[in-house]
Amino acid sequence: MRFVSTRGDTTVSLDAALVNGIAADGGLYVPVELPSFEVRDFEAATTIPEVAATLLRPFFSDSSLLEDLEQILAETFSFPIPTTPLPMRDGNASLLELYHGPTAAFKDVGAGFLAACLGRLEGDAASPLTILVATSGDTGGAVAAAFDKRPGMRVVVLFPEGRVSARQEHQLTCWSNNVLSLSVRGAFDDCQTLVKAALADAGLNSRYRFSSANSINIGRLLPQSTYYAAASLRHLRGAGSKPGFVIPTGNLGNALACIMAREMGLPIGPIVLATNANRTIPEYFSTLNWVPRASVQTLASAMDVGDPSNMERLRNLLGEADVLRECLGVLSVDDAQIEAAIRRDYADFGFATCPHTATATHTFHELDDELRRQHDWILVATAHPAKFETIVEPLIGASVPLPDELAEIMARPSRSVSIDPQLGDLAAAMSGHFG
């Protein structure tokens, strides 16, 4: 399969798209054409790795990684992704738990897949490949963990200073010397802008051989599509119906992965996006004008994005807002509603939800009554609540046990460098650390 930039017509292989991260013209790589599936194509696939192998094999058709695909998927899906029924009074819903990986966030899937691919493509290269990653909370930790100590790989993590939780910051800053953690005096959008500027700088690119592990890299979206495929197939086999999904979203990567799975023919019903107080997407659907803006800080910090990169892919795939709002729902959830949802979730479910997951549970209750009861729903849980204990625990009046994986990370020493959101500062920090 070939991939093309959202801004041009030159095609590249999957291997090149993975290594490059972003196209030379600044666009994002998308498949020239999505493959099409029938439910019967997955009759022999019962596990997530088996579903993933069927779904992703067409994308790897001309890749040097094709023979390694099953092993790559075994490494990627080395932890469970259960769907847990929820005791809802106003409809049928389950929770897709994406937080059982090494850093307790859904980003572990995409980061692990990308590391498994790039490690095979670039592990023996004469000079290291440098992975740039901007993070609003969880991506950087997942990427750092996935690439930590990998031969031929370096990672630069950029996160907004003072805008992530203490535990999130620790998991961004506690890795080996092949990982440089940079605390950027600005917002997530400043971090993302720095990554794009570095990728476009020919001199820096020549010196450091950049790639990206944000969801601007197609290698993040492909494996994420597979857990939506697997969850929808599992539900269809058990309940006989297509489930709807409510997905917390910031940079739109996780939501786009679900949309791609539906476009490929998987049995997925309505898709509703839950955003926080960063209202760029809801206002686009409402006004039909795309107006990115500076992000605002919220309790759901990993969703604090004012200029979602993957909107470029979504518009390329489906069309502009007049089309998108017919295909998707969207609701903005403010901090007071997040707090109320965390309290209600704990009372109703008997366990805590993180602020991001709470945007999904709140959105479910706000759905039109007919729509909510017409479908079974899968709500996406994106991170473990223990990563946000200073928010969650006072609201529920109880402690949230720390998973073993997070406990191990929190025991490591941490270090970071603070920089202004300027390309020169980024270049100086990399030179000081990597030489």
Secondary structure, DSSP 8 states (H G I E B T S, - for coil): -EEEETT---EEEHHHHHHHSS-TTS--EEESS-----GGGGTT--SHHHHHHHHHGGGGTT-TTGGGHHHHHHHHT-S---EEEE--SSS-EEEEE---STTSBTHHHHHHHHHHHHHHHHTT-SS-EEEEEE-SSSHHHHHHHHHTT-TTEEEEEEEETTSS-HHHHHHHS---TTEEEEEESS-HHHHHHHHHHHHH-HHHHHHH-EEE-STTSHHHHHHHHHHHHHHHHHHHHHHSS--EEEEE-SSSHHHHHHHHHHHTT-----EEEEE-S--HHHHHHHHS----------SSGGG--SS-TTHHHHHHHT-SHHHHHHHEEEEE--HHHHHHHHHHHHHHHSS---HHHHHHHHHHHHS-HHHHHHS-EEEEE-B-GGGGHHHHHHHHTS-----HHHHHHHTS----EEE-S-HHHHHHHHHHHH-
